[in-house]
């Protein structure tokens, strides 16, 4: 169990990395956050990567097996999908989804991308 202070500190770090314009912030979020064993940290990290709304950050949560929309935790996956649906500008996310549907080697990842793309087209 994580105490409230630690939880707040982790949340602030993830939010700070989300706002950071340095491309290395995406790498840090991916390496540390999306690989965490704690669902809540993976959820916060995936949402932060979506909020960045950049090609590389979206690619992390859309194309990687076990991360973002492909996370084994339904809470993480659904939270990521909801964040994608709430984007004001869905252009880049739709491009990454389309590329994933057309070119990814893993059928499950392609199927998830296809489903999310259909949801985003309706929103």
HELIX and SHEET records of a PDB file:
HELIX    1   1 UNK A    4  UNK A   19  1                                  16    
HELIX    2   2 UNK A   24  UNK A   28  1                                   5    
HELIX    3   3 UNK A   29  UNK A   33  3                                   5    
HELIX    4   4 UNK A   39  UNK A   52  1                                  14    
HELIX    5   5 UNK A   55  UNK A   63  1                                   9    
HELIX    6   6 UNK A   68  UNK A   70  5                                   3    
HELIX    7   7 UNK A   74  UNK A   85  1                                  12    
HELIX    8   8 UNK A   91  UNK A  103  1                                  13    
HELIX    9   9 UNK A  107  UNK A  122  1                                  16    
END                                                                             
